[in-house]
Amino acid sequence: MISAEYCRLLAQYNRWMNERLYAVAGELTDAERKRDRGAFFGSIHRTQNHILWGDRIWLGRFTGKPYTIPAYGADTFEDFEALLHERRNTDAAISRWSGEVTDAWLASAIEYRAASDGRRRQLPAWIAAVHLFQHATHHRGQLTTLLKQAGKEPGVTDVPYMPGIVRLLD
């Protein structure tokens, strides 16, 4: 099982990566962000929308405040500035949640209704928390590829390169 400290670290990583990738995507024109590049969600913009949607769906399940947008979020926010604003708000909410999550909650189970098929499900809360962060990391991997294809450099994406994590010894 994971710990509350793990959730705090990954919330910090999540925010750091989102800030960096949105900054790089912001260097592109709207047309370039929305251009279908053959990815699972087509474009950079739609992939960013999907990551935000997934974060909100899972966070809503954790906090008891459901996010009820039923689609997979691909077209939730058409305007990039609105998407960026909502991304920042959601990252702040994930940080707040991670600051309050307890090992006892992680050891419990959650029940939810899946967006994919509407069926009720139950799973260990710690697995749901892992999925919150893993889902975003997975799709940000796709996003970094799309940004590279658009001629932009997303930089290093590994956790140890997050500011304040590694101490250089020489």
C-alpha positions as CSV (number, residue, x, y, z in Angstrom):
1,M,0.0,0.0,0.0
2,I,1.1,3.6,-0.6
3,S,1.3,6.3,2.0
4,A,-0.2,9.8,2.4
5,E,3.4,11.1,1.9
6,Y,3.5,9.4,-1.5
7,C,0.3,11.2,-2.5
8,R,1.8,14.6,-1.4
9,L,4.9,13.9,-3.5
10,L,3.0,13.0,-6.6
11,A,0.6,15.9,-6.2
12,Q,3.7,18.1,-6.2
13,Y,5.1,16.4,-9.2
14,N,1.7,16.6,-11.0
15,R,1.5,20.3,-10.5
16,W,5.2,20.8,-11.6
17,M,4.7,18.9,-14.8
18,N,1.4,20.5,-15.6
19,E,2.9,24.0,-15.2
20,R,5.8,23.1,-17.4
21,L,3.8,21.4,-20.2
22,Y,1.1,24.1,-20.2
23,A,3.9,26.7,-20.6
24,V,5.3,24.9,-23.5
25,A,1.9,24.3,-25.1
26,G,1.2,28.0,-24.6
27,E,4.0,28.8,-27.0
28,L,2.0,27.2,-29.8
29,T,-0.8,28.8,-31.7
30,D,-4.3,27.7,-30.9
31,A,-4.5,26.0,-34.3
32,E,-1.3,24.1,-33.6
33,R,-2.5,23.0,-30.1
34,K,-5.8,21.8,-31.7
35,R,-4.3,20.1,-34.8
36,D,-5.0,16.4,-35.0
37,R,-1.7,14.7,-34.6
38,G,-3.0,11.1,-34.6
39,A,-2.8,10.6,-30.9
40,F,-5.4,8.8,-28.8
41,F,-7.2,12.1,-28.2
42,G,-6.0,13.6,-31.4
43,S,-4.5,16.9,-30.4
44,I,-2.4,18.5,-27.6
45,H,-5.5,20.5,-26.5
46,R,-7.8,17.5,-26.4
47,T,-5.2,15.5,-24.5
48,Q,-4.8,18.3,-21.9
49,N,-8.6,18.4,-21.6
50,H,-8.7,14.6,-21.0
51,I,-6.0,14.7,-18.3
52,L,-8.0,17.5,-16.5
53,W,-11.2,15.5,-16.8
54,G,-9.6,12.4,-15.3
55,D,-8.1,14.3,-12.4
56,R,-11.5,15.9,-11.7
57,I,-13.4,12.6,-11.9
58,W,-11.1,10.8,-9.4
59,L,-10.7,13.8,-7.1
60,G,-14.5,14.1,-7.0
61,R,-14.8,10.4,-6.0
62,F,-12.3,11.0,-3.2
63,T,-13.9,14.1,-1.8
64,G,-17.5,13.2,-2.3
65,K,-18.1,16.2,-4.7
66,P,-18.7,14.3,-8.0
67,Y,-17.5,15.8,-11.3
68,T,-20.4,15.0,-13.6
69,I,-19.1,15.8,-17.1
70,P,-19.8,12.3,-18.6
71,A,-17.6,12.4,-21.7
72,Y,-13.9,11.7,-21.5
73,G,-13.2,15.4,-21.3
74,A,-11.8,15.8,-24.8
75,D,-13.9,19.0,-25.6
76,T,-14.7,20.3,-22.1
77,F,-12.8,23.6,-22.5
78,E,-12.3,25.0,-26.0
79,D,-10.4,28.1,-24.9
80,F,-6.8,27.5,-23.9
81,E,-6.8,30.2,-21.2
82,A,-9.9,28.7,-19.6
83,L,-8.3,25.3,-19.7
84,L,-5.2,26.6,-18.1
85,H,-7.2,28.4,-15.4
86,E,-9.1,25.2,-14.6
87,R,-5.9,23.1,-14.7
88,R,-4.4,25.4,-12.0
89,N,-7.6,25.2,-9.9
90,T,-7.6,21.5,-10.1
91,D,-3.9,21.2,-9.3
92,A,-4.5,23.3,-6.2
93,A,-7.5,21.0,-5.3
94,I,-5.3,17.9,-5.7
95,S,-2.6,19.5,-3.5
96,R,-5.2,20.3,-0.8
97,W,-6.6,16.8,-1.0
98,S,-3.1,15.3,-0.7
99,G,-2.4,17.5,2.3
100,E,-5.4,16.1,4.1
101,V,-5.4,12.4,2.9
102,T,-4.6,9.9,5.7
103,D,-3.1,6.5,5.7
104,A,-6.4,5.3,7.2
105,W,-8.4,6.6,4.2
106,L,-5.9,5.0,1.8
107,A,-6.5,1.6,3.7
108,S,-10.2,2.0,3.1
109,A,-12.3,1.2,0.0
110,I,-14.1,3.6,-2.3
111,E,-17.3,3.0,-4.3
112,Y,-18.1,4.9,-7.4
113,R,-20.1,4.7,-10.7
114,A,-17.8,4.4,-13.7
115,A,-18.0,7.0,-16.4
116,S,-17.3,4.3,-19.0
117,D,-20.2,2.0,-18.4
118,G,-22.3,3.5,-15.5
119,R,-21.7,0.4,-13.3
120,R,-21.0,0.8,-9.6
121,R,-17.6,-0.4,-8.6
122,Q,-15.5,-0.7,-5.5
123,L,-11.7,-0.8,-5.1
124,P,-9.1,-0.1,-2.4
125,A,-8.7,3.7,-2.0
126,W,-4.9,3.4,-2.3
127,I,-5.3,1.9,-5.8
128,A,-7.6,4.7,-6.8
129,A,-5.1,7.3,-5.6
130,V,-2.3,5.5,-7.5
131,H,-4.5,5.6,-10.6
132,L,-5.2,9.4,-10.2
133,F,-1.5,10.1,-10.6
134,Q,-0.7,7.2,-13.0
135,H,-3.4,8.2,-15.4
136,A,-2.1,11.8,-15.6
137,T,1.5,10.6,-16.0
138,H,0.5,8.2,-18.7
139,H,-1.2,10.9,-20.8
140,R,1.4,13.5,-20.1
141,G,3.8,11.0,-21.7
142,Q,1.7,11.2,-24.8
143,L,1.6,15.0,-24.4
144,T,5.4,15.3,-24.4
145,T,5.6,13.3,-27.6
146,L,3.0,15.6,-29.2
147,L,4.8,18.7,-28.1
148,K,8.1,17.3,-29.5
149,Q,6.3,16.6,-32.8
150,A,5.2,20.2,-32.8
151,G,8.8,21.3,-32.5
152,K,8.7,22.2,-28.7
153,E,11.0,20.8,-26.0
154,P,9.2,19.7,-22.9
155,G,12.5,19.0,-21.0
156,V,13.2,16.3,-18.4
157,T,10.1,14.8,-16.9
158,D,11.5,12.5,-14.2
159,V,10.5,12.9,-10.6
160,P,14.1,13.3,-9.3
161,Y,14.5,16.4,-11.5
162,M,11.7,18.2,-9.8
163,P,13.1,21.2,-7.9
164,G,14.0,20.4,-4.3
165,I,14.1,16.6,-4.6
166,V,17.7,15.7,-5.4
167,R,20.7,17.2,-3.5
168,L,23.8,17.6,-5.7
169,L,26.9,16.3,-3.9
170,D,29.5,17.7,-6.2
